[in-house]
Amino acid sequence: MAADEKVIVADKLTKRFGDFIATNEITFEVSKGEIFGFLGANGAGKTTAMRMLCGLSAPTSGNAQIAGYDIYSQTELIKKNIGYMSQKFSLYENLTILENIEFFGGIYGLTDQQIKVKTEELVNRLGLKSEAKKLVGSLPLGWKQKLSFSVAVLHEPKIVFLDEPTGGVDPVTRRQFWDLIYEAADRGITIFVTTHYMDEAEYCNRISIMVDGRLEVLDTPANLKRSFGVGTMDEVFYQLARSAKRGD
Ligand SMILES: Nc1ncnc2c1ncn2[C@@H]1O[C@H](COP(=O)(O)OP(=O)(O)OP(=O)(O)O)[C@@H](O)[C@H]1O
């Protein structure tokens, strides 16, 4: 395996809606096992970019390879090799934890034996053994999120895309969620994560910040703080975001 294998390569990736340029010539690379934060104010173009990278929406122009597959012509292969979790797409609330794992394992093409092994690992890791037959709908939000992430990486995808995965939970619960992220990254799964929480931004290896459709900065949290001459990612973000024209 190459020491620095690039699993996401985006080159001037652009999406227009009529005259409006939602994502404007973004160019960046992400390495295998990296935790890559994708930040930006509301309306900056993050979701639009992520949908293109997941093979869900065709770019207007530019190129990208995801896990080595072409974003225009190999979208089915991209979908097979990634995991995806968002606040909106989640588990089935009216199925139990076990039923959800079985269901998604089946969708991802795992064998019954693989599903059995994964289920055991997953409920043990999350400390959910005694809850396994409970409906997902009855779990607290933080547990749902952890379960949802674990299911998104059930098939050990090359990359997992997380769209604001920890919305609405406290910093301690977020920190526990991030322990799962680190474990996945240690196994070589690349993490692409959007967030509005600056404590989470600090957990990323590198951070990109979008402003009005453009990828304005990309560096480690430490380097960004240094180059902006500030002490926190909050201040870096504020300095960039206040120049934005879009947003609420
Ligand atoms: N299908 C569409 N047609 C027209 N405009 C769109 C469409 N989808 C998104 N946009 C616009 O593109 C811009 C970027 O939206 P996008 O959802 O990518 O932003 P975002 O950075 O993900 O914001 P948020 O943090 O609020 O989710 C917004 O101004 C939005 O209104």
The ligand as an SDF file (V2000), in Angstrom:
LIG
                    3D

 31 33  0  0  0  0  0  0  0  0999 V2000
  -30.9690   22.2100   -6.1620 N   0  0  0  0  0  0  0  0  0  0  0  0
  -30.6170   23.4890   -5.9620 C   0  0  0  0  0  0  0  0  0  0  0  0
  -31.0880   24.4730   -6.7690 N   0  0  0  0  0  0  0  0  0  0  0  0
  -30.7440   25.7740   -6.5600 C   0  0  0  0  0  0  0  0  0  0  0  0
  -29.9070   26.1820   -5.5940 N   0  0  0  0  0  0  0  0  0  0  0  0
  -29.4200   25.2570   -4.7680 C   0  0  0  0  0  0  0  0  0  0  0  0
  -29.7340   23.8590   -4.9000 C   0  0  0  0  0  0  0  0  0  0  0  0
  -29.0840   23.1740   -3.9270 N   0  0  0  0  0  0  0  0  0  0  0  0
  -28.3900   24.0860   -3.2050 C   0  0  0  0  0  0  0  0  0  0  0  0
  -28.5790   25.3400   -3.7270 N   0  0  0  0  0  0  0  0  0  0  0  0
  -27.9760   26.5820   -3.2160 C   0  0  0  0  0  0  0  0  0  0  0  0
  -26.5820   26.4150   -3.2090 O   0  0  0  0  0  0  0  0  0  0  0  0
  -26.0140   27.0570   -2.0560 C   0  0  0  0  0  0  0  0  0  0  0  0
  -25.1590   26.0680   -1.2940 C   0  0  0  0  0  0  0  0  0  0  0  0
  -26.0130   25.1420   -0.6260 O   0  0  0  0  0  0  0  0  0  0  0  0
  -25.4510   23.9290    0.2220 P   0  0  0  0  0  0  0  0  0  0  0  0
  -26.6400   23.1900    0.7560 O   0  0  0  0  0  0  0  0  0  0  0  0
  -24.4550   23.1770   -0.5470 O   0  0  0  0  0  0  0  0  0  0  0  0
  -24.7260   24.7100    1.4120 O   0  0  0  0  0  0  0  0  0  0  0  0
  -24.1360   24.1400    2.7660 P   0  0  0  0  0  0  0  0  0  0  0  0
  -22.7630   24.7110    2.8860 O   0  0  0  0  0  0  0  0  0  0  0  0
  -24.2480   22.6660    2.8210 O   0  0  0  0  0  0  0  0  0  0  0  0
  -25.0760   24.8200    3.8490 O   0  0  0  0  0  0  0  0  0  0  0  0
  -25.6840   24.2130    5.2340 P   0  0  0  0  0  0  0  0  0  0  0  0
  -24.5840   24.3030    6.2360 O   0  0  0  0  0  0  0  0  0  0  0  0
  -26.8010   25.1730    5.5000 O   0  0  0  0  0  0  0  0  0  0  0  0
  -26.1510   22.8340    4.9660 O   0  0  0  0  0  0  0  0  0  0  0  0
  -27.1730   27.6250   -1.2520 C   0  0  0  0  0  0  0  0  0  0  0  0
  -27.2800   29.0140   -1.5470 O   0  0  0  0  0  0  0  0  0  0  0  0
  -28.3730   26.8580   -1.7790 C   0  0  0  0  0  0  0  0  0  0  0  0
  -29.5380   27.6460   -1.7050 O   0  0  0  0  0  0  0  0  0  0  0  0
  1  2  1  0
  2  3  1  0
  2  7  2  0
  3  4  2  0
  4  5  1  0
  5  6  2  0
  6  7  1  0
  6 10  1  0
  7  8  1  0
  8  9  2  0
  9 10  1  0
 10 11  1  0
 11 12  1  0
 11 30  1  0
 12 13  1  0
 13 14  1  0
 13 28  1  0
 14 15  1  0
 15 16  1  0
 16 17  2  0
 16 18  1  0
 16 19  1  0
 19 20  1  0
 20 21  2  0
 20 22  1  0
 20 23  1  0
 23 24  1  0
 24 25  2  0
 24 26  1  0
 24 27  1  0
 28 29  1  0
 28 30  1  0
 30 31  1  0
M  END
$$$$
